[in-house]
Amino acid sequence: MTHDDITADAVSGPGGTPPGPSAVRPATVDADAESAGRDTAPSPADAALPPELAPAALTLFGDRLDLAAAYAELLATDGVVRGLIGPREAPRIWDRHLLNCAAVAERIPSGATVLDVGSGAGLPGLVLAIARPDLTVTLIEPLARRTSFLIEVVERLGLARSVRVFRGRADEAASGSSGREPISGDVVTARAVAPLDRLAGWSLPLAVRGGRLLALKGSSAAAEIEEHADVVARLGGGEPAVQLCGVGVIDPPTTVVEIVRERMIGPARPAAKKRARGGRSRRS
């Protein structure tokens, strides 16, 4: 069996290779690589924590900062080689990705179950699992090459007790298709997955009643809310609200659209065929 064959229960139990986290190193500039337009092979040095970001990183990750550094190194090397992040993103992993995602932890209650839709390379789900060991996180991702990477990272970082990988779409996770039990959580997260209307349709069914969707958005957040608030309401969501996370810690703070699942809306059912007299269905 290959990693591509492994689905929802692939990551479970106490296993996993001890993370062996790398020390957090100050960033250094390789003049030769810079002058060559960064055409060299991915290097762990690309994941070095810039000194100016160290205070924010320590605030958000605390005593698990070395674990975050190990994940950053995996993203900057294996993640680039396997096409999960672009090579130009490697030097910006800390400010653009890790810190941006970790700031969202302030919106998540203690001990919550978190479902990360379209997890990709583990953003924000793996970051939240690293920053908040009290959380139980499920990474939902349909593509085999991505779930393979996620499974390997979870094992290498020793996170198998609190993180599992579900290979499939969000609707499959919510409905329990293919013989699997449906799953739900207190919080559903998503980052750069889809416009708010489609994202709410995929994500709100995964949230328990009173649970919430935390959608990491950029400058489009307010416009998306204005455009899609009616759709969100029809899906059982409350009024979407823009939350700024990490204020005073990171600059700029992370913009999150938060939607509480207020009502349980079942899947739409096809209309019954009209019957003619005598009990026979009318032909269309």
C-alpha positions as CSV (number, residue, x, y, z in Angstrom):
1,M,0.0,0.0,0.0
2,T,1.3,3.4,-0.9
3,H,0.5,6.7,0.8
4,D,-1.8,7.4,-2.2
5,D,-4.0,4.5,-1.0
6,I,-4.4,5.8,2.5
7,T,-7.6,7.6,3.4
8,A,-9.3,8.9,6.5
9,D,-7.8,6.6,9.0
10,A,-4.3,6.8,7.7
11,V,-3.0,8.9,10.5
12,S,-4.1,7.7,13.9
13,G,-2.6,6.4,17.1
14,P,0.5,7.3,18.9
15,G,3.0,6.7,16.0
16,G,5.2,9.0,14.1
17,T,8.9,9.6,13.9
18,P,10.0,12.0,16.6
19,P,10.2,15.4,15.0
20,G,13.8,16.2,15.6
21,P,13.0,19.9,15.1
22,S,15.6,22.2,13.7
23,A,16.9,25.0,15.7
24,V,15.4,28.4,14.8
25,R,18.2,30.1,12.9
26,P,18.4,33.8,12.0
27,A,18.0,34.4,8.3
28,T,21.1,34.9,6.2
29,V,21.3,36.2,2.6
30,D,23.1,34.1,0.0
31,A,24.3,36.7,-2.4
32,D,25.1,34.1,-5.1
33,A,21.7,32.5,-4.9
34,E,20.0,35.9,-4.9
35,S,22.0,37.1,-8.0
36,A,21.1,33.9,-9.7
37,G,17.4,34.6,-9.3
38,R,17.0,31.8,-6.8
39,D,17.3,29.2,-9.5
40,T,19.2,26.9,-7.1
41,A,17.6,23.8,-5.5
42,P,15.3,24.4,-2.4
43,S,17.4,24.8,0.7
44,P,16.5,24.5,4.4
45,A,18.0,28.0,4.7
46,D,15.0,29.4,2.9
47,A,12.9,28.5,5.9
48,A,15.1,30.4,8.4
49,L,13.1,32.6,10.8
50,P,13.8,36.3,10.0
51,P,15.1,38.0,13.2
52,E,12.4,40.7,13.0
53,L,9.7,38.1,13.1
54,A,11.1,36.1,16.0
55,P,9.0,37.9,18.7
56,A,5.8,37.3,16.9
57,A,6.7,33.7,16.3
58,L,7.5,33.1,19.9
59,T,4.2,34.7,21.0
60,L,2.2,32.6,18.6
61,F,4.0,29.2,19.0
62,G,5.5,29.5,22.5
63,D,7.5,26.4,23.4
64,R,6.5,24.7,20.2
65,L,8.4,27.2,18.0
66,D,11.1,24.5,17.2
67,L,8.3,22.3,15.9
68,A,7.0,25.2,13.7
69,A,10.5,25.6,12.4
70,A,10.7,21.9,11.5
71,Y,7.4,22.3,9.5
72,A,8.7,25.5,7.8
73,E,11.8,23.5,6.7
74,L,9.6,20.8,5.2
75,L,7.5,23.3,3.4
76,A,10.6,25.1,1.9
77,T,12.2,21.8,0.7
78,D,9.8,18.9,0.1
79,G,6.8,21.2,-0.3
80,V,8.5,23.1,-3.1
81,V,9.9,20.0,-4.8
82,R,6.5,18.4,-4.8
83,G,4.8,21.5,-6.1
84,L,2.7,22.3,-3.0
85,I,4.0,25.8,-2.6
86,G,5.8,27.9,-5.2
87,P,9.6,28.4,-5.0
88,R,9.1,32.2,-4.5
89,E,7.0,31.5,-1.4
90,A,9.8,29.7,0.4
91,P,11.6,32.8,1.8
92,R,8.2,34.2,2.9
93,I,7.0,31.1,4.7
94,W,7.0,32.7,8.1
95,D,5.2,36.0,7.6
96,R,3.0,35.0,4.7
97,H,2.0,31.5,5.8
98,L,2.9,30.3,9.3
99,L,2.3,33.5,11.3
100,N,-0.7,34.4,9.2
101,C,-2.3,31.1,10.0
102,A,-1.2,30.8,13.6
103,A,-2.9,34.1,14.5
104,V,-6.3,32.5,13.8
105,A,-5.9,30.3,16.9
106,E,-7.2,33.1,19.1
107,R,-10.7,32.5,17.6
108,I,-10.7,28.8,18.5
109,P,-12.0,27.6,21.9
110,S,-9.9,25.4,24.1
111,G,-10.1,21.7,23.3
112,A,-12.0,22.2,20.1
113,T,-12.2,19.8,17.2
114,V,-11.1,21.5,14.0
115,L,-11.7,20.5,10.4
116,D,-9.5,22.1,7.8
117,V,-11.1,22.1,4.3
118,G,-8.9,22.0,1.3
119,S,-5.9,21.7,3.5
120,G,-3.3,21.6,0.7
121,A,0.1,21.7,2.3
122,G,-1.5,22.0,5.8
123,L,-2.4,25.6,5.9
124,P,-3.9,26.5,8.3
125,G,-4.7,23.2,9.8
126,L,-1.2,21.9,10.6
127,V,-0.1,25.3,11.8
128,L,-3.0,25.4,14.3
129,A,-2.2,21.9,15.4
130,I,1.4,22.9,16.1
131,A,0.4,26.2,17.9
132,R,-2.4,24.6,19.9
133,P,-1.7,21.1,21.2
134,D,-5.1,21.1,22.9
135,L,-6.9,20.9,19.5
136,T,-7.9,17.8,17.6
137,V,-7.5,18.5,13.9
138,T,-8.7,16.8,10.7
139,L,-7.0,17.8,7.4
140,I,-9.5,17.4,4.6
141,E,-7.9,17.2,1.2
142,P,-9.0,15.3,-2.0
143,L,-5.8,15.2,-4.0
144,A,-3.5,12.1,-3.4
145,R,-0.2,13.9,-3.8
146,R,-1.2,16.4,-1.1
147,T,-2.6,13.9,1.3
148,S,0.6,11.9,0.9
149,F,2.7,15.0,1.9
150,L,0.3,15.7,4.8
151,I,0.6,12.1,6.1
152,E,4.4,12.2,6.0
153,V,4.6,15.6,7.7
154,V,2.2,14.5,10.5
155,E,4.3,11.4,11.1
156,R,7.7,13.3,11.0
157,L,6.5,16.0,13.4
158,G,5.0,13.5,15.8
159,L,1.5,14.9,15.6
160,A,-0.4,11.7,15.0
161,R,-2.1,11.8,18.4
162,S,-3.9,15.0,17.5
163,V,-4.0,15.2,13.7
164,R,-5.6,12.9,11.1
165,V,-5.8,13.2,7.3
166,F,-9.1,12.6,5.4
167,R,-8.6,12.0,1.7
168,G,-11.8,13.3,0.1
169,R,-14.0,16.3,-0.6
170,A,-15.7,18.3,2.1
171,D,-19.1,17.0,1.1
172,E,-17.9,13.5,1.3
173,A,-16.6,14.1,4.8
174,A,-20.0,15.6,5.8
175,S,-22.1,12.9,4.3
176,G,-20.0,9.9,5.2
177,S,-19.9,8.5,1.7
178,S,-17.9,5.5,0.6
179,G,-18.7,3.6,3.8
180,R,-17.1,6.2,6.1
181,E,-18.8,7.8,9.0
182,P,-19.7,11.5,8.6
183,I,-17.5,13.8,10.5
184,S,-18.2,17.2,12.1
185,G,-16.4,19.7,14.3
186,D,-16.6,22.7,16.5
187,V,-14.6,24.8,14.0
188,V,-14.1,24.5,10.2
189,T,-11.2,26.4,8.7
190,A,-10.3,27.2,5.1
191,R,-7.7,29.3,3.4
192,A,-7.7,30.4,-0.3
193,V,-10.2,27.6,-1.2
194,A,-13.2,29.3,-2.9
195,P,-15.5,32.4,-2.9
196,L,-17.6,32.6,0.3
197,D,-20.8,31.3,-1.2
198,R,-19.3,28.0,-2.4
199,L,-17.1,27.7,0.6
200,A,-20.0,28.1,3.0
201,G,-21.9,25.4,1.1
202,W,-19.0,23.0,1.5
203,S,-18.0,23.9,5.1
204,L,-21.1,24.8,7.1
205,P,-22.4,21.2,6.9
206,L,-19.2,20.1,8.6
207,A,-19.9,22.3,11.6
208,V,-22.0,21.3,14.6
209,R,-24.8,23.6,15.5
210,G,-23.3,26.6,17.2
211,G,-20.0,25.8,15.5
212,R,-18.3,28.2,13.2
213,L,-16.5,28.6,9.9
214,L,-13.3,30.6,10.0
215,A,-12.4,31.5,6.4
216,L,-9.0,33.2,6.0
217,K,-9.6,36.0,3.4
218,G,-7.7,39.0,2.2
219,S,-8.9,42.5,1.1
220,S,-12.0,40.9,-0.6
221,A,-13.6,39.9,2.7
222,A,-16.1,42.7,3.1
223,A,-17.1,42.6,-0.6
224,E,-17.6,38.8,-0.4
225,I,-19.8,39.2,2.6
226,E,-21.9,41.8,0.9
227,E,-22.3,39.7,-2.2
228,H,-22.9,36.3,-0.5
229,A,-24.6,37.0,2.8
230,D,-28.0,35.9,1.5
231,V,-26.6,32.5,0.3
232,V,-24.9,32.0,3.7
233,A,-28.2,32.6,5.5
234,R,-30.0,30.1,3.3
235,L,-27.3,27.6,4.2
236,G,-28.1,28.0,7.9
237,G,-25.3,30.5,8.7
238,G,-25.6,33.6,10.8
239,E,-24.5,37.0,9.8
240,P,-20.8,36.8,8.6
241,A,-18.4,39.0,10.5
242,V,-14.9,40.2,9.7
243,Q,-12.4,39.5,12.4
244,L,-8.8,40.7,12.5
245,C,-6.5,38.2,14.2
246,G,-3.1,38.9,15.6
247,V,-3.5,42.6,16.1
248,G,-0.4,44.0,17.8
249,V,1.5,40.8,17.1
250,I,1.7,40.6,13.3
251,D,1.4,43.3,10.7
252,P,-0.8,43.2,8.8
253,P,-3.2,41.1,11.0
254,T,-5.0,38.1,9.5
255,T,-8.4,38.8,8.0
256,V,-11.0,36.2,8.8
257,V,-14.6,35.9,7.9
258,E,-16.4,34.1,10.8
259,I,-19.8,32.5,10.3
260,V,-21.7,30.7,13.1
261,R,-23.9,27.7,12.0
262,E,-27.2,28.8,13.6
263,R,-29.5,26.3,11.8
264,M,-29.2,22.8,10.6
265,I,-30.1,22.7,6.9
266,G,-30.5,19.3,5.3
267,P,-29.5,18.5,1.7
268,A,-32.0,19.4,-0.9
269,R,-34.2,16.6,-2.1
270,P,-35.5,16.2,-5.6
271,A,-39.2,17.1,-6.1
272,A,-41.6,14.2,-6.3
273,K,-43.1,13.5,-9.7
274,K,-46.7,14.6,-10.1
275,R,-49.1,11.7,-10.4
276,A,-52.1,11.5,-12.7
277,R,-55.4,10.0,-11.8
278,G,-55.1,6.3,-11.4
279,G,-51.8,6.6,-9.6
280,R,-49.5,6.7,-12.7
281,S,-46.8,9.3,-13.0
282,R,-47.4,11.9,-15.7
283,R,-45.0,11.7,-18.6
284,S,-42.8,14.7,-19.2
